[in-house]
Amino acid sequence: MQPHADRVDTDTVTFVGPCFDTRAETDGWTRPAAADNVLLISLGSAYTRQSAFYRQCIAAFGDLPGWHVVLQIGKYTAPEELGTIPPNVEVHPWVPQRAILQQADAFVTHAGMGGCGEGLLAGVPMIAVPQGAEQFMNADRLVELGVARRVDTADATAETLRAALNDLVTDPERDERSKQLQAAARAEGGTPRAAGLIENMLAAAEGPVL
């Protein structure tokens, strides 16, 4: 995800991949036994005043055969604003995102750096719907990597969202690319490797004990 990574001096900078709490969120959500596929929709915590977008998601994926949908709407949108919720859609102000991604088959994300890292680490294809800041660049990078489709909010109709999901889950090259990037992200070492590098630097700075 680093722009122009080839220009970074790797003698002074070490890439360690996505860094999260090593006590990964593996609890807190159970995949329904009847779900053939699971889709997580989350725009993070800051960009959730999006009731119109959520309604388009429900129109796109509600009652989609074989799919169970987890929709996080944050604290700024009330469930009542979404209209009728289909039986295959569960709606929450907050969800244990990493736990769900470990069991998910696709991810609609605002392409914040945290969500991008979590999606790559879980090997889940993404529909990137950037909202602000660096998210537009992140979305384009995910597309370049071959693991996402970008759909801007203004273009996020039920039809475009469903088409993006279909493109992702039926693309064998995307599936292979997701697996490759997942393996690469895990191999970087993440939080434990970063902590080890810092400890080694501190030990070197302190010098030998006499």
C-alpha positions in Angstrom: 0.0 0.0 0.0 3.0 2.3 0.2 3.1 4.7 -2.7 6.4 4.6 -4.6 7.7 1.9 -2.4 10.7 1.4 -4.7 11.9 4.9 -3.7 12.1 4.0 0.1 15.5 3.5 1.6 15.2 0.0 3.0 18.4 0.4 4.9 16.6 2.8 7.2 12.9 1.8 6.8 11.5 -1.7 7.3 8.1 -2.7 6.0 6.4 -5.1 8.4 3.0 -5.3 6.9 -0.4 -4.7 8.7 0.1 -4.1 12.4 -2.8 -5.0 14.7 -3.3 -6.2 18.3 -1.7 -9.7 18.4 -4.7 -10.8 20.4 -6.7 -10.9 17.1 -10.5 -10.6 17.2 -11.4 -14.2 16.7 -14.5 -14.1 18.9 -17.6 -12.1 18.9 -19.3 -13.2 15.7 -20.5 -16.6 14.4 -21.1 -17.2 10.8 -24.6 -18.5 10.2 -24.7 -22.2 9.4 -26.9 -21.6 6.4 -24.8 -18.9 4.9 -23.0 -19.9 1.7 -21.3 -16.5 1.5 -20.8 -13.6 3.9 -20.5 -10.0 3.0 -19.3 -7.3 5.4 -20.2 -3.7 4.8 -18.4 -1.1 6.9 -17.4 2.5 6.3 -15.4 2.6 9.5 -16.3 4.9 12.4 -16.0 8.5 11.0 -17.9 8.3 7.7 -21.1 6.6 8.7 -23.7 9.4 8.0 -24.6 7.5 4.8 -28.2 6.3 5.1 -28.8 6.6 1.4 -25.7 4.5 0.6 -26.8 1.9 3.2 -30.2 1.7 1.5 -28.5 1.0 -1.8 -26.5 -1.8 -0.2 -29.6 -3.3 1.1 -31.3 -3.1 -2.3 -28.2 -4.6 -3.9 -27.5 -7.5 -1.5 -30.7 -8.0 0.5 -32.2 -11.3 -0.4 -29.3 -12.1 -2.7 -29.4 -15.9 -2.9 -26.7 -17.6 -0.7 -25.4 -14.4 0.8 -25.6 -13.3 4.5 -24.8 -9.6 4.9 -23.4 -7.8 8.0 -24.0 -4.1 7.8 -22.3 -1.7 10.2 -23.9 1.7 10.3 -22.1 3.5 13.0 -23.6 5.8 15.6 -24.9 8.5 13.3 -27.5 6.4 11.4 -30.6 4.9 12.9 -31.8 1.5 11.7 -35.2 3.1 11.1 -33.7 5.2 8.3 -32.9 2.0 6.3 -36.5 0.9 5.6 -37.3 -2.8 5.6 -34.4 -5.0 6.5 -34.4 -8.4 4.7 -33.9 -11.6 6.7 -30.4 -12.1 5.3 -29.1 -8.7 6.6 -28.0 -8.0 10.2 -27.5 -4.3 11.1 -25.3 -3.1 13.9 -23.8 0.3 15.0 -20.5 -1.6 15.6 -19.1 -5.0 14.7 -16.0 -7.0 15.5 -14.6 -6.4 12.1 -11.5 -8.6 12.1 -13.5 -11.5 13.5 -16.0 -11.2 10.7 -13.4 -10.8 8.0 -11.8 -14.0 9.0 -15.1 -15.7 8.0 -16.2 -13.4 5.2 -16.1 -13.8 1.4 -16.3 -10.1 0.5 -15.9 -6.7 2.1 -17.4 -3.3 1.2 -15.0 -0.8 2.7 -14.3 2.9 2.7 -10.7 2.0 2.0 -9.2 3.5 5.2 -5.7 2.1 5.8 -6.8 0.0 8.7 -9.6 -1.6 6.7 -7.3 -2.1 3.7 -4.8 -3.9 5.9 -7.4 -6.0 7.5 -8.9 -7.0 4.2 -5.5 -7.9 2.7 -4.6 -9.9 5.8 -7.9 -11.8 5.6 -7.5 -12.4 1.9 -10.9 -11.0 1.2 -11.9 -9.3 -2.0 -13.0 -5.7 -1.6 -15.4 -3.2 -3.0 -13.7 0.1 -2.2 -16.1 3.1 -1.7 -13.7 5.9 -0.6 -15.1 8.7 1.5 -12.2 11.1 2.2 -8.5 11.8 2.9 -6.1 9.1 1.6 -9.0 6.6 0.9 -9.2 7.5 -2.8 -5.6 6.7 -3.3 -5.9 3.5 -1.3 -8.9 2.4 -3.3 -7.0 2.9 -6.6 -4.1 0.9 -5.1 -6.3 -2.0 -4.2 -7.6 -2.0 -7.7 -4.0 -2.0 -9.1 -3.2 -4.9 -6.8 -6.1 -6.8 -8.4 -8.1 -7.5 -5.3 -10.8 -4.8 -5.4 -13.3 -2.8 -7.5 -13.7 0.9 -6.8 -17.2 2.4 -6.7 -17.5 6.0 -5.8 -20.4 7.0 -3.5 -22.2 9.0 -6.2 -22.1 5.9 -8.4 -23.1 3.4 -5.7 -26.4 2.2 -7.0 -27.8 -1.2 -6.2 -26.9 -2.2 -9.8 -23.3 -1.1 -9.7 -22.7 -2.6 -6.2 -24.1 -5.9 -7.2 -22.2 -5.9 -10.5 -18.9 -5.2 -8.6 -19.5 -8.0 -6.2 -20.3 -10.4 -9.0 -17.1 -9.4 -10.8 -15.0 -10.0 -7.7 -16.3 -13.4 -6.7 -16.3 -14.8 -10.2 -12.7 -13.7 -11.1 -10.3 -16.6 -10.7 -7.3 -14.3 -11.1 -8.5 -12.1 -8.3 -8.9 -15.1 -6.0 -5.3 -16.2 -6.7 -4.1 -12.6 -6.2 -5.9 -12.3 -2.9 -4.2 -15.5 -1.6 -0.8 -14.3 -2.7 -1.1 -10.9 -1.0 -2.5 -12.5 2.1 0.5 -14.8 2.3 2.8 -11.9 1.7 1.2 -9.7 4.4 1.4 -12.5 6.9 5.0 -13.2 6.0 6.0 -9.6 6.8 5.6 -10.2 10.5 3.3 -7.4 11.5 3.2 -6.3 15.1 5.6 -8.9 16.6 8.2 -8.1 14.0 7.9 -4.4 14.6 8.2 -4.8 18.3 11.3 -7.0 17.8 12.9 -4.4 15.6 12.3 -1.6 18.2 13.7 -3.8 21.0 16.8 -4.5 18.9 17.3 -0.8 18.2 17.0 0.0 22.0 19.4 -2.7 22.9 21.9 -1.5 20.3 21.6 2.1 21.6 22.2 1.1 25.2 25.4 -0.7 24.2 27.0 -3.7 26.0 26.5 -4.2 29.7 29.9 -4.0 31.5 
